[in-house]
């Protein structure tokens, strides 16, 4: 990546476009930043020689172009009505929110997200699941209020992300539906305040990177390939499979901490319905996470003998650190809080 100057340039403009959107003082400036971000990510998607990269880039471009057109239309209408001293209708904010939900892949506007993820390289998929959500989420926070429309988006995101992961054998689609489910939690955190969203999103990036880097290091794409990864020792194997459960929010792993804080804040604010739905569908997501690591947790699990003949391929230090943090992070945080 570092040896490719064009990729470094597009990564820089990708980050620069998101920063323009976040720091802009007008909706037209935010739209311009989103367009710079989009036109920078398309070459990154087609740079990797994967089987469906061109198809994924075309799907992503058409969807984002549609969302940008709707957002620009809403911004121009808002500017014109404000200039004429008219009070903008509430439906206009719903239109702009819908375009931002389409950009981030929240349900029921998630139809493009699993298909695009399926055709991406793992590192590009990680960018799509993490960095590409920052600008739309922060722009949506300016328009978010607790109403029926936002409530339906949160519930449908949690539901679609949980139920969509059933009977999936592609790891990229499993991670895509997991990201859609986490969007429901992020939108709930935005309703509570920016501090909650920053906390939850930081943990989400950490846990997603710990899982995706393992898949990238061993070039696995499907469920049955996970069990053939030649781990150096069984302890490391168990720790890496615990990353899945941590991403699902199972205690005593680190992924439980942000969900715990979000649920507590939702209950204190009287949002019992949202918290109940999020808890229920988080248990559903734990099913397909547990399915991925089930045989690794079995004491009598057997491996093909020919794996011992192949030289071990140890993961890099970053992956080791992320796996340890994901597995034992909640215990360390508890020690600090007790102390």
PELINFEN-V508285 format. One record per pair of residues at least 24 apart in sequence whose C-alpha atoms are under 8 Angstrom apart, sorted by the first residue. I is the first residue (numbers start at 1). J is the second residue. If there is no record, write none. Layout:
# PELINFEN-V508285
I/J ; I/J
This chain:
# PELINFEN-V508285
7/44 ; 10/40 ; 10/41 ; 10/43 ; 10/44 ; 11/40 ; 11/41 ; 11/44 ; 13/37 ; 13/40 ; 14/38 ; 14/40 ; 14/41 ; 18/132 ; 18/134 ; 18/135 ; 19/135 ; 21/135 ; 21/139 ; 22/135 ; 22/138 ; 22/139 ; 27/72 ; 27/75 ; 28/72 ; 28/75 ; 30/139 ; 31/68 ; 31/71 ; 31/72 ; 34/68 ; 34/135 ; 35/68 ; 38/64 ; 44/124 ; 45/120 ; 45/121 ; 45/124 ; 48/120 ; 48/121 ; 50/119 ; 50/120 ; 50/121 ; 51/119 ; 52/118 ; 52/119 ; 52/120 ; 53/119 ; 53/120 ; 53/121 ; 54/119 ; 55/116 ; 55/119 ; 56/115 ; 56/116 ; 56/117 ; 56/118 ; 56/119 ; 56/120 ; 57/116 ; 59/112 ; 59/116 ; 60/112 ; 60/116 ; 63/102 ; 63/103 ; 63/112 ; 64/102 ; 64/103 ; 67/99 ; 67/100 ; 67/102 ; 67/103 ; 68/99 ; 70/95 ; 70/96 ; 70/99 ; 71/95 ; 71/96 ; 71/99 ; 71/100 ; 93/143 ; 94/149 ; 97/140 ; 97/143 ; 97/144 ; 100/136 ; 100/137 ; 100/139 ; 100/140 ; 101/136 ; 101/140 ; 103/133 ; 103/136 ; 104/132 ; 104/133 ; 104/136 ; 104/137 ; 105/180 ; 106/153 ; 106/157 ; 106/180 ; 106/183 ; 106/184 ; 107/153 ; 107/154 ; 107/156 ; 107/157 ; 107/160 ; 107/180 ; 108/153 ; 108/156 ; 108/157 ; 108/160 ; 110/180 ; 113/176 ; 114/172 ; 114/173 ; 114/176 ; 114/177 ; 115/173 ; 117/172 ; 117/173 ; 117/176 ; 118/170 ; 118/172 ; 118/173 ; 122/172 ; 122/212 ; 122/213 ; 122/215 ; 122/216 ; 123/212 ; 123/213 ; 123/216 ; 125/172 ; 126/208 ; 126/209 ; 126/212 ; 129/176 ; 129/179 ; 130/205 ; 137/187 ; 141/190 ; 141/191 ; 144/190 ; 144/191 ; 145/191 ; 146/191 ; 151/274 ; 153/184 ; 154/183 ; 154/184 ; 154/185 ; 154/187 ; 154/188 ; 154/274 ; 155/184 ; 155/274 ; 155/277 ; 155/278 ; 156/184 ; 157/181 ; 157/182 ; 157/183 ; 157/184 ; 158/182 ; 158/183 ; 158/184 ; 158/185 ; 158/277 ; 158/278 ; 158/281 ; 158/282 ; 159/281 ; 161/285 ; 162/281 ; 162/282 ; 162/284 ; 162/285 ; 163/284 ; 163/285 ; 165/285 ; 165/288 ; 166/288 ; 169/222 ; 169/223 ; 169/224 ; 170/221 ; 170/222 ; 170/223 ; 171/221 ; 171/222 ; 171/223 ; 172/221 ; 172/222 ; 178/285 ; 181/282 ; 184/278 ; 185/259 ; 185/262 ; 185/278 ; 188/262 ; 188/274 ; 189/262 ; 192/265 ; 192/266 ; 196/262 ; 199/258 ; 200/258 ; 200/259 ; 203/255 ; 203/258 ; 204/247 ; 204/255 ; 206/322 ; 206/326 ; 207/243 ; 207/246 ; 207/247 ; 207/255 ; 207/322 ; 207/326 ; 208/247 ; 209/322 ; 210/243 ; 210/319 ; 210/322 ; 210/323 ; 210/326 ; 211/240 ; 211/243 ; 211/244 ; 213/319 ; 214/240 ; 214/315 ; 214/319 ; 217/315 ; 223/292 ; 226/292 ; 227/295 ; 227/296 ; 228/303 ; 228/307 ; 230/307 ; 230/308 ; 230/312 ; 230/313 ; 231/312 ; 231/313 ; 231/314 ; 232/312 ; 232/313 ; 232/314 ; 237/296 ; 238/296 ; 238/297 ; 239/323 ; 239/324 ; 239/327 ; 240/323 ; 241/292 ; 241/293 ; 241/296 ; 242/293 ; 242/326 ; 242/327 ; 243/323 ; 243/326 ; 243/327 ; 244/289 ; 244/290 ; 244/292 ; 244/293 ; 245/286 ; 245/289 ; 245/290 ; 246/326 ; 246/327 ; 248/282 ; 248/285 ; 248/286 ; 248/289 ; 249/282 ; 249/286 ; 250/286 ; 252/328 ; 252/330 ; 252/331 ; 253/326 ; 253/327 ; 253/328 ; 253/329 ; 253/330 ; 253/331 ; 254/325 ; 254/326 ; 254/327 ; 254/328 ; 254/329 ; 254/330 ; 254/331 ; 255/326 ; 255/330 ; 256/330 ; 257/330
